[in-house]
C-alpha cells in the first residue's frame, strides 16, 4: 500500500509555529541564485547573495489554516549582486550560515513570488507577501 499520511490542520499549525521560531524575529530573508540545496541544514556557500531583506520584529503571524504568513518585510534598497533569483533562505538576525527554512523564488509557481527574478546590483528588491504552507 502507498504511503498516505495526512496531518490535521491543528497539527500543521503547531508544526509551523514550532518550526519557524521567534529566533527569526528581525532576521533576514536572503534571495540567492544557483541551485537550492537539498535541505535547510546545508550551509550557505558558493551561491551568490542577490538581496538581503530584513524580517519584521515579529517575523511571522501565528499559523492558521496550515499556513504561516510573514509580517511586513523591509525591502533591500540596494541589491548586493546581479543575477537570477532561484531560491531563498530565512536566517536569524545573527546571520547564521545555516537557514531555518529554504524555499524556491521566482515569478510564478514558487514559494516566494517576486515581481522580477532578474535582480540588478544596486536596485531595490521588495517582497509584497510571503506565506509558508504545510501540505495536509
Legacy VTK file of the C-alpha trace (Angstrom):
# vtk DataFile Version 3.0
C-alpha trace
ASCII
DATASET POLYDATA
POINTS 136 float
0.000 0.000 0.000
1.237 3.514 -0.780
2.375 5.969 1.869
-0.568 8.247 2.536
-0.072 10.224 5.763
-2.076 13.365 6.455
-1.793 15.860 9.314
-4.772 17.653 10.766
-4.931 21.402 10.316
-4.284 21.887 14.054
-1.170 19.683 13.823
0.097 21.591 10.769
-0.390 24.878 12.640
1.563 23.544 15.631
4.353 22.281 13.386
4.626 25.617 11.575
4.642 27.624 14.810
7.352 25.359 16.256
9.366 25.072 13.046
9.500 28.777 12.245
10.846 30.090 15.543
10.863 33.522 17.128
14.638 33.462 16.503
13.673 34.743 13.053
12.232 37.939 14.554
14.225 40.789 12.954
16.066 38.092 10.979
16.796 38.039 7.277
15.234 36.761 4.079
18.126 36.050 1.738
17.494 35.868 -2.005
20.051 33.726 -3.825
20.915 32.371 -7.255
22.126 28.929 -8.342
20.759 25.580 -7.176
18.754 25.310 -3.973
20.384 22.847 -1.525
18.578 19.609 -0.733
17.661 20.880 2.754
17.948 23.879 5.072
20.684 22.169 7.112
23.138 22.755 4.256
25.348 25.768 4.968
25.265 28.634 2.505
28.344 28.504 0.316
29.013 29.160 -3.365
25.618 30.716 -4.063
25.551 34.423 -4.853
23.632 36.553 -2.361
21.472 38.773 -4.553
19.471 40.564 -1.846
19.137 40.629 1.938
15.755 41.774 3.229
15.001 42.332 6.921
12.144 40.484 8.574
9.774 42.305 10.918
10.488 42.440 14.679
7.687 39.851 14.833
8.624 37.955 11.688
5.515 35.781 11.298
1.914 35.765 12.432
0.612 32.675 14.209
-0.146 29.792 11.874
-3.710 29.442 10.667
-5.315 27.002 8.237
-1.972 25.215 7.778
-0.175 28.391 6.662
2.067 30.949 8.332
2.293 34.425 6.809
5.273 36.732 7.166
4.596 40.174 8.553
5.939 43.188 6.636
9.412 42.597 5.193
11.744 45.578 4.797
13.000 45.894 1.245
16.662 45.731 0.328
17.142 49.210 -1.129
20.352 48.194 -2.881
20.723 44.616 -4.135
24.083 43.005 -3.427
24.650 41.493 -6.873
23.215 40.924 -10.328
21.675 37.545 -11.084
18.529 35.445 -11.326
16.670 34.697 -8.094
16.010 30.952 -7.865
15.723 30.321 -4.117
15.906 31.921 -0.727
16.637 31.204 2.903
15.398 32.571 6.217
18.192 33.140 8.723
18.257 34.516 12.249
19.387 38.058 12.985
22.785 36.598 13.940
23.160 35.821 10.212
23.840 32.161 10.787
25.219 30.372 7.751
22.525 27.695 8.001
18.943 28.748 7.395
15.776 27.786 9.214
13.781 27.452 6.021
14.821 27.350 2.379
12.323 27.941 -0.429
12.025 28.452 -4.161
11.935 32.003 -5.515
10.929 33.483 -8.841
7.888 34.974 -10.508
5.342 32.108 -10.610
4.654 28.656 -9.147
7.287 29.201 -6.428
7.211 29.804 -2.676
8.490 33.401 -2.764
6.985 35.373 -5.627
8.958 38.424 -6.733
7.907 40.979 -9.324
11.038 40.018 -11.269
13.527 37.188 -10.824
16.133 39.271 -12.658
17.883 41.274 -9.949
20.360 44.035 -10.716
23.083 45.137 -8.339
22.080 48.356 -6.593
18.371 48.035 -7.464
15.650 47.817 -4.823
14.238 44.357 -4.091
10.876 44.091 -2.316
8.535 41.298 -1.276
4.841 42.059 -1.125
3.931 38.820 0.681
5.449 35.546 1.778
3.481 32.606 3.197
4.712 29.178 4.217
2.100 26.444 3.735
2.349 22.896 5.031
0.632 20.248 2.948
-2.133 18.261 4.611
LINES 1 137
136 0 1 2 3 4 5 6 7 8 9 10 11 12 13 14 15 16 17 18 19 20 21 22 23 24 25 26 27 28 29 30 31 32 33 34 35 36 37 38 39 40 41 42 43 44 45 46 47 48 49 50 51 52 53 54 55 56 57 58 59 60 61 62 63 64 65 66 67 68 69 70 71 72 73 74 75 76 77 78 79 80 81 82 83 84 85 86 87 88 89 90 91 92 93 94 95 96 97 98 99 100 101 102 103 104 105 106 107 108 109 110 111 112 113 114 115 116 117 118 119 120 121 122 123 124 125 126 127 128 129 130 131 132 133 134 135
